[in-house]
Amino acid sequence: QVQLVESGGGLVQAGGSLRLSCAASGRTFSSYAMAWFRQAPGKEREFVSAIIWNGAYTYYADSVKGRFTISRDNAKATVYLQMNSLKPEDTAVYSCAARWRTYSTNWYQYTYWGQGTQVTVSS
């Protein structure tokens, strides 16, 4: 069982930055691939980024590539999403998710989810 708690969301102007954190409970955090998804009002949940269990590989949606950076600290059981050059279209609820070992861009293949944190980017 893994419990995930996100933090770091908020309101920021376009061009600004935010860093999201996702703290995990449980002793097997390092065995899980972690991902961030987002969902804007009236839209489907969207893959943002993922990182494999040891941090060796990272993946990004084209819409955030070059602006967002995912990282993890297994000693702290935490995954981060550094978001730079934010745009109004990045406004959404961001959720972290955990999947055993391998990553996926499909939200339904993740086992554990956090409650989400709101990110609002004003123009």
C-alpha positions as CSV (number, residue, x, y, z in Angstrom):
1,Q,0.0,0.0,0.0
2,V,1.3,3.4,-1.0
3,Q,-0.3,6.7,0.1
4,L,0.6,9.8,-1.9
5,V,0.2,13.4,-0.8
6,E,0.8,16.3,-3.2
7,S,1.7,19.9,-2.3
8,G,3.1,23.0,-3.9
9,G,0.2,24.1,-6.1
10,G,-1.1,27.6,-6.2
11,L,-1.7,30.7,-8.3
12,V,1.0,32.0,-10.5
13,Q,1.3,34.5,-13.4
14,A,2.1,33.3,-16.8
15,G,5.9,32.8,-17.2
16,G,6.3,32.0,-13.5
17,S,7.4,28.8,-11.8
18,L,6.0,26.3,-9.3
19,R,7.4,23.1,-7.8
20,L,5.1,20.4,-6.9
21,S,6.0,17.7,-4.4
22,C,4.4,14.3,-3.9
23,A,5.3,12.6,-0.6
24,A,4.8,8.8,-0.4
25,S,4.3,6.6,2.5
26,G,5.5,3.0,2.6
27,R,8.9,1.3,2.5
28,T,8.8,0.3,-1.2
29,F,8.7,3.7,-2.8
30,S,11.9,3.0,-4.8
31,S,10.1,0.1,-6.5
32,Y,7.5,2.3,-8.2
33,A,7.5,4.3,-11.3
34,M,6.0,7.7,-10.5
35,A,4.0,10.0,-12.8
36,W,2.2,13.3,-12.8
37,F,-1.1,13.7,-14.5
38,R,-3.3,16.7,-14.8
39,Q,-7.0,17.4,-15.4
40,A,-8.5,20.7,-16.4
41,P,-12.2,21.4,-16.1
42,G,-14.2,19.7,-18.8
43,K,-11.2,17.9,-20.1
44,E,-9.8,14.3,-19.8
45,R,-7.0,13.5,-17.5
46,E,-3.7,14.0,-19.3
47,F,-0.3,12.5,-18.9
48,V,2.4,15.1,-17.9
49,S,5.5,13.3,-16.9
50,A,6.9,10.1,-15.5
51,I,10.1,8.8,-13.9
52,I,11.1,5.2,-13.5
53,W,11.9,3.6,-10.2
54,N,15.6,4.6,-10.0
55,G,15.3,7.9,-11.7
56,A,17.4,6.9,-14.7
57,Y,14.8,7.7,-17.3
58,T,12.2,10.4,-17.5
59,Y,9.3,11.1,-19.9
60,Y,7.4,14.1,-20.8
61,A,4.3,15.1,-22.7
62,D,5.2,17.2,-25.7
63,S,3.2,20.1,-24.3
64,V,5.5,20.4,-21.3
65,K,8.8,19.2,-22.7
66,G,11.6,21.7,-22.1
67,R,9.5,23.5,-19.4
68,F,8.8,20.9,-16.8
69,T,11.3,18.6,-15.0
70,I,10.5,15.5,-13.0
71,S,12.8,14.2,-10.3
72,R,12.7,11.9,-7.3
73,D,14.5,11.4,-4.0
74,N,14.0,7.8,-3.0
75,A,15.6,8.5,0.4
76,K,12.8,11.0,1.1
77,A,10.2,9.0,-0.8
78,T,9.3,12.1,-2.7
79,V,8.8,12.9,-6.4
80,Y,8.9,16.5,-7.7
81,L,7.7,18.4,-10.7
82,Q,9.5,21.6,-11.4
83,M,7.3,23.7,-13.7
84,N,8.8,26.7,-15.4
85,S,7.6,29.1,-18.0
86,L,4.0,28.3,-17.0
87,K,1.2,29.1,-19.4
88,P,-2.5,29.6,-18.8
89,E,-3.2,26.3,-20.5
90,D,-1.2,24.5,-17.8
91,T,-4.1,25.3,-15.4
92,A,-5.4,22.1,-13.9
93,V,-5.5,19.8,-10.9
94,Y,-2.2,17.9,-10.8
95,S,-2.0,14.5,-9.4
96,C,0.8,12.1,-8.8
97,A,0.5,8.4,-9.3
98,A,2.5,5.3,-8.6
99,R,2.9,2.1,-10.7
100,W,5.0,-0.9,-9.9
101,R,8.3,-0.7,-11.6
102,T,7.4,0.4,-15.2
103,Y,5.9,3.6,-16.3
104,S,2.9,4.2,-18.5
105,T,1.3,7.2,-20.1
106,N,-2.1,5.7,-19.4
107,W,-3.7,6.9,-16.1
108,Y,-5.7,3.7,-15.7
109,Q,-2.5,1.7,-15.4
110,Y,-1.5,3.4,-12.2
111,T,-2.4,1.8,-8.9
112,Y,-2.0,4.6,-6.3
113,W,-3.1,8.2,-6.6
114,G,-2.8,11.4,-4.5
115,Q,-5.7,13.7,-3.9
116,G,-4.4,16.4,-6.3
117,T,-3.2,19.9,-6.1
118,Q,-4.6,22.9,-8.0
119,V,-2.3,24.9,-10.3
120,T,-3.8,28.1,-11.7
121,V,-1.8,30.2,-14.2
122,S,-3.2,33.7,-14.8
123,S,-2.5,35.5,-18.1
